[in-house]
Amino acid sequence: WSSDVCSSDLASRPTPCSMAEVIDRISVIAKGAQPPTLHLSLHAFAASVEVEKTGPNEVALKLKGWNGPPSAQDVARVREGIHQRGLRLSSLTVG
């Protein structure tokens, strides 16, 4: 897990975040009235993450590695974090 600081900017440009912060942000989007799409830069495994709220407590994720796709282990960590917060994935795209 990275100790990078995640900014509070919810604009479409990526912001550096740790994996825990990304999962927290995904949870806030899924459970609240935040913007429907969020783009983050995840330095924990050199990837960007696009989060889209697709329903109540449900999100679609797109993970795009900076130097190829994220590892299966990193993808599993994101998936596990989502499920631990009581969220559902409507889709998960990795590239």
C-alpha positions in Angstrom: 0.0 0.0 0.0 1.3 3.4 -0.9 1.6 6.4 1.4 0.9 8.9 -1.4 -1.4 11.8 -0.5 -4.7 11.9 -2.3 -5.9 15.4 -3.2 -9.5 16.4 -2.8 -9.9 17.5 -6.4 -12.8 15.5 -8.0 -12.1 16.9 -11.5 -11.5 14.5 -14.4 -7.7 14.7 -14.2 -6.0 11.9 -12.2 -4.9 12.6 -8.7 -2.4 10.4 -6.9 -3.9 8.1 -4.2 -3.0 5.0 -2.2 -5.0 1.9 -2.7 -6.9 2.4 0.6 -7.8 5.9 -0.5 -9.0 4.7 -3.8 -11.3 2.2 -2.2 -12.5 4.8 0.2 -13.3 7.2 -2.6 -15.1 4.4 -4.5 -17.2 3.7 -1.4 -18.2 7.4 -1.1 -19.2 7.6 -4.8 -21.2 4.4 -4.6 -23.0 5.3 -1.4 -23.4 9.1 -1.8 -24.3 11.9 -4.1 -20.8 12.4 -5.4 -20.1 13.0 -9.1 -21.0 9.9 -11.1 -17.5 9.4 -12.5 -14.1 9.8 -10.9 -10.6 9.4 -12.3 -7.7 8.7 -10.0 -4.1 7.9 -10.3 -3.1 4.8 -8.2 0.6 4.9 -7.4 0.3 1.7 -5.4 0.5 -0.3 -8.6 1.2 2.3 -11.3 -2.3 2.5 -12.8 -5.2 4.9 -13.3 -8.7 4.1 -12.1 -11.9 5.3 -13.5 -14.9 4.8 -11.2 -18.5 5.1 -12.4 -21.5 4.8 -10.2 -23.9 2.4 -11.9 -26.5 1.9 -9.2 -27.1 2.0 -5.4 -23.9 0.7 -3.8 -22.7 -0.4 -7.2 -19.8 0.8 -9.4 -18.0 0.0 -12.6 -14.2 0.2 -12.6 -11.7 0.6 -15.3 -8.1 -0.1 -14.3 -5.4 0.9 -16.8 -1.8 0.2 -16.0 0.9 2.7 -17.0 3.3 0.0 -18.2 0.9 -2.8 -19.1 -2.0 -4.2 -17.1 -2.0 -4.4 -13.3 -1.1 -7.7 -11.9 -3.8 -10.2 -11.0 -2.8 -9.8 -7.3 -3.4 -6.0 -7.4 -6.7 -6.4 -9.2 -7.8 -8.9 -6.5 -6.8 -6.4 -3.8 -9.1 -3.8 -5.4 -11.9 -6.3 -5.8 -11.6 -7.4 -2.2 -11.6 -3.9 -0.9 -14.7 -3.1 -2.8 -16.5 -6.2 -1.5 -15.3 -5.5 2.1 -17.2 -2.2 2.0 -20.4 -3.8 0.9 -20.2 -2.6 -2.7 -21.0 -4.5 -5.9 -19.0 -4.3 -9.1 -21.2 -4.1 -12.2 -18.1 -4.4 -14.3 -14.3 -4.5 -14.0 -12.2 -3.7 -17.0 -8.4 -4.2 -16.8 -6.0 -3.0 -19.4 
